[in-house]
C-alpha cells in the first residue's frame, strides 16, 4: 500500500504503434540508453492473447535481447487476456509495484494501435506513438483519436533503404499534427520526429524530447493533475470490472441472467430494461459475493 499516484521522481512512458513500427526494438535501444545514464528501467510489454485458447506467445522479451540481460532493467511481458485498451487489467498496479521496487523509468508497451489503445494514456505521464515509414500517401490508417492523445510522434526506421520513406511520412504526420494542434494541451506542443535505432544519437534525442515534456508538465502543475485524474479513472475502471465479475459469478443470479438473455433474443424485453432488472437484483447481493482478487 502506498500513494497511488506515485512519486514525481518516477517517469511513466506509454509506447504504442502499429505492427512493424519496431516498438520492442526501440524500447530495447531506449532502455539501454537509460541504463547507460544510470537509470533503473522497468518494461511492461503487453502481448495479445488468443481469443480461442486465451494463450499468448509473450515474444516481446525475446526482441529485447540486450535490455533483458541488464541487471538494472526488469522486462515483464504480460498477456492482454482480451482486455481492451492495449494494456492488461493489472497494468496500473504493476506500475506502482515497479516504482516501489526502485525503478525510475517505466516503459509500458501496448499490444498495437487503434482507438482502444488510447487507454495507455490513462496510465502514463507521456504517450509516445511510433509510426513506421509509409509506402504511399496515406497516414497508415492510424485513427485520429490516438493521434490526439499522443504527446510525441516518432517515425521509425529512418535509415538505409527506408530513410526517404521515413522522411516522407515525417512530413505527412507533421502536417497532420499541426491540424490537431489547436485541440492539444496548450502547455505542450506535440513533437513529430524521425528516429533510427541504428543511429544512437536519435534515440538520445528522443529521450531528451520526453524529458522536455516531463519538465513542461511539472512546471505547469499538469504532471500531478494528470496522475490524479488517472487514479480517479482507475477507481471507476476497477469498479466496472468488479461488478461485471460478480455478476458473472454469483450463482443466485446465473439463471435470471440467462433467462433475460433469452428474452432479449426473443425481443420480449430490451437490452436496457434487462440491464436494469439485473442491476436491481445484483446490488443487494454485492456484499455477499466473493471478490475477483
C-alpha positions in Angstrom: 0.0 0.0 0.0 1.4 3.4 -0.9 0.5 6.6 -2.6 -1.5 5.5 -5.7 -0.1 8.5 -7.7 3.5 7.5 -7.0 6.4 10.0 -6.8 7.3 12.8 -9.2 10.8 11.3 -9.3 9.5 8.5 -11.4 8.6 8.7 -15.1 5.9 6.6 -16.8 6.2 6.4 -20.6 3.5 4.8 -22.7 4.5 3.5 -26.1 2.2 2.3 -28.9 2.3 1.9 -32.7 1.0 -0.4 -35.5 2.6 -3.8 -36.2 6.0 -3.3 -37.9 6.7 0.0 -36.2 9.6 -1.6 -34.2 8.2 -0.9 -30.7 10.2 -3.7 -28.9 13.4 -2.8 -30.8 13.0 0.8 -29.9 12.3 0.0 -26.3 15.5 -2.2 -26.2 17.6 0.7 -27.6 15.9 3.4 -25.4 16.2 1.2 -22.3 19.9 0.6 -22.9 20.4 4.3 -23.3 18.7 4.9 -20.0 20.8 2.2 -18.3 23.9 3.9 -19.6 22.7 7.1 -17.9 22.4 5.2 -14.6 18.7 4.7 -14.6 16.8 1.7 -13.3 14.3 0.7 -16.0 11.2 -1.4 -15.9 9.4 -2.5 -19.1 5.9 -3.9 -19.2 5.2 -5.3 -22.7 1.7 -6.4 -23.3 1.2 -9.3 -25.8 -2.2 -10.1 -27.4 -3.9 -13.2 -26.2 -5.6 -15.7 -28.4 -9.4 -15.3 -28.4 -9.7 -19.1 -28.8 -7.3 -20.5 -26.3 -6.5 -17.4 -24.2 -2.8 -18.1 -24.6 -0.1 -15.6 -25.5 3.3 -16.1 -27.2 4.9 -13.4 -25.0 7.6 -12.8 -27.6 8.4 -9.2 -26.7 11.1 -10.1 -24.3 13.0 -12.1 -27.0 13.1 -8.9 -29.1 14.8 -7.0 -26.2 17.9 -9.2 -26.0 20.2 -6.5 -24.7 17.9 -4.9 -22.1 16.6 -8.3 -20.8 20.2 -9.1 -19.7 20.8 -5.9 -17.8 20.8 -6.1 -14.0 19.4 -2.5 -13.9 16.4 -3.4 -16.0 13.3 -5.5 -15.5 11.4 -6.7 -18.5 8.0 -8.3 -18.0 5.8 -9.4 -20.9 2.1 -10.0 -20.0 -0.8 -11.4 -21.9 -3.7 -9.0 -22.6 -6.3 -11.7 -21.8 -8.8 -10.0 -24.1 -8.6 -6.7 -22.1 -9.2 -3.8 -24.4 -7.1 -0.6 -24.4 -3.8 -2.2 -25.3 -2.9 -2.9 -21.7 -3.8 -5.5 -19.0 -6.3 -5.3 -16.2 -3.4 -5.0 -13.7 -1.2 -2.6 -15.6 -1.7 0.3 -13.1 -0.9 -1.8 -10.0 2.2 -3.3 -11.9 3.4 0.3 -12.5 3.1 1.1 -8.8 4.9 -2.1 -7.8 7.8 -1.3 -10.1 8.1 2.2 -8.7 8.0 0.8 -5.2 10.9 -1.5 -6.2 13.0 1.5 -7.1 12.6 1.6 -10.9 12.8 5.2 -12.0 11.5 4.9 -15.6 8.6 2.7 -16.5 8.1 1.9 -20.2 4.6 0.5 -21.0 4.3 -1.0 -24.5 0.8 -1.7 -25.8 -0.4 -4.6 -28.0 -1.0 -2.4 -31.1 -2.6 0.7 -32.3 -6.2 1.7 -32.6 -9.0 3.7 -30.9 -8.9 1.3 -27.8 -5.1 1.8 -27.3 -5.6 5.3 -26.0 -6.2 3.7 -22.6 -2.4 3.7 -22.2 -2.6 7.5 -21.9 -4.6 7.0 -18.7 -1.7 5.2 -17.1 1.4 7.2 -18.1 2.9 10.6 -17.9 3.8 10.9 -21.6 2.4 9.0 -24.6 4.8 8.1 -27.5 3.3 7.0 -30.8 5.6 5.1 -33.1 4.9 5.1 -36.9 6.7 3.0 -39.5 7.7 4.5 -42.8 4.7 4.7 -45.2 5.0 3.3 -48.8 2.2 5.6 -50.1 0.5 8.9 -49.3 -1.9 7.6 -46.7 -1.4 8.1 -43.0 -1.1 4.3 -42.3 -4.7 4.0 -41.2 -3.9 5.4 -37.8 -7.0 6.8 -36.2 -7.4 10.5 -35.3 -8.2 9.6 -31.7 -4.8 8.1 -30.9 -3.0 10.9 -32.6 -4.9 13.4 -30.5 -3.6 11.9 -27.2 -0.1 11.3 -28.5 2.4 13.8 -26.9 5.3 12.7 -29.1 5.1 11.0 -32.6 8.3 9.3 -33.8 8.7 7.9 -37.3 10.9 4.8 -37.0 13.4 3.2 -39.3 14.8 6.5 -40.7 17.9 4.9 -42.1 19.1 2.9 -45.1 16.5 1.9 -47.8 13.6 3.3 -45.7 15.2 6.7 -44.9 13.4 8.5 -47.7 10.1 6.9 -47.0 10.5 7.8 -43.3 11.1 11.4 -44.1 8.0 11.5 -46.4 6.0 10.0 -43.5 7.5 12.6 -41.2 6.3 15.4 -43.4 2.8 13.9 -43.6 2.5 13.5 -39.8 3.9 16.9 -39.2 1.2 18.4 -41.3 -1.5 16.3 -39.5 -0.1 17.3 -36.1 -0.4 21.0 -37.0 -4.0 20.5 -37.8 -4.6 18.9 -34.4 -2.5 21.4 -32.5 -5.4 23.6 -31.6 -7.1 20.7 -29.7 -4.0 19.7 -27.7 -2.8 20.7 -24.3 -1.6 24.3 -24.5 1.4 23.7 -22.3 3.0 21.3 -24.7 3.2 21.4 -28.5 3.2 17.9 -30.0 6.6 16.9 -31.3 6.9 14.8 -34.5 10.4 13.5 -35.2 12.3 10.7 -37.1 14.4 8.1 -35.3 16.5 5.1 -36.0 17.8 2.5 -33.5 20.8 2.1 -35.8 21.7 5.7 -35.0 22.1 6.1 -31.2 22.1 9.9 -31.3 18.4 9.9 -32.5 17.4 7.6 -29.6 19.2 10.0 -27.2 17.3 12.9 -28.9 14.0 11.1 -28.3 14.8 10.8 -24.6 15.6 14.5 -24.4 12.2 15.3 -26.0 10.4 13.1 -23.5 12.2 14.9 -20.7 11.2 18.2 -22.1 7.6 17.1 -22.0 8.1 16.0 -18.4 9.6 19.4 -17.5 6.7 21.3 -19.1 4.1 19.2 -17.3 5.9 19.7 -13.9 6.3 23.4 -14.4 2.6 23.9 -15.3 1.4 21.6 -12.4 -0.1 19.3 -15.0 2.1 16.4 -14.1 0.4 15.6 -10.8 -3.0 16.7 -12.1 -2.7 14.1 -14.8 -1.8 11.4 -12.2 -4.7 12.4 -10.0 -7.1 12.1 -13.0 -5.5 8.7 -13.7 -6.1 7.5 -10.1 -9.8 8.5 -10.4 -10.1 6.7 -13.7 -8.6 3.6 -12.2 -11.2 3.7 -9.4 -14.0 3.5 -11.9 -12.3 1.0 -14.2 -11.9 -1.3 -11.2 -15.4 -0.8 -10.1 -16.8 -1.6 -13.6 -14.6 -4.7 -13.8 -15.5 -5.9 -10.3 -19.3 -5.5 -10.8 -19.1 -7.4 -14.1 -17.1 -10.2 -12.4 -19.5 -10.6 -9.6 -22.4 -10.5 -12.0 -21.0 -13.5 -13.9 -20.0 -15.5 -10.8 -23.0 -15.1 -8.5 -24.9 -18.4 -8.5 -28.1 -16.7 -7.4 -28.2 -14.5 -10.5 -27.0 -17.0 -13.1 -30.4 -18.4 -14.0 -32.0 -15.0 -14.0 -29.3 -13.6 -16.3 -29.7 -16.5 -18.8 -33.5 -16.0 -18.8 -33.1 -12.3 -19.5 -30.6 -13.1 -22.3 -33.2 -15.3 -23.9 -35.9 -12.6 -23.5 -33.6 -10.1 -25.3 -33.0 -12.6 -28.1 -36.8 -13.2 -28.4 -37.5 -9.5 -28.4 -39.7 -9.6 -25.3 -37.6 -7.1 -23.5 -34.9 -4.6 -24.5 -31.2 -4.9 -23.6 -31.5 -1.7 -21.4 -34.5 -3.0 -19.5 -32.8 -6.4 -18.9 -29.8 -4.5 -17.6 -31.9 -2.6 -15.1 -33.5 -5.8 -14.0 -30.2 -7.5 -13.4 -28.8 -4.5 -11.5 -31.8 -4.3 -9.3 -31.3 -7.9 -8.3 -27.5 -7.6 -8.1 -26.9 -4.8 -5.7 -28.4 -6.4 -2.6 -26.1 -9.4 -3.2 -22.8 -7.5 -3.7 -21.7 -7.7 -0.1 -22.1 -11.5 -0.1 -20.3 -12.0 -3.4 -16.6 -13.0 -3.4 -14.0 -10.6 -4.8 -12.2 -11.3 -8.1 -8.9 -10.8 -6.3 
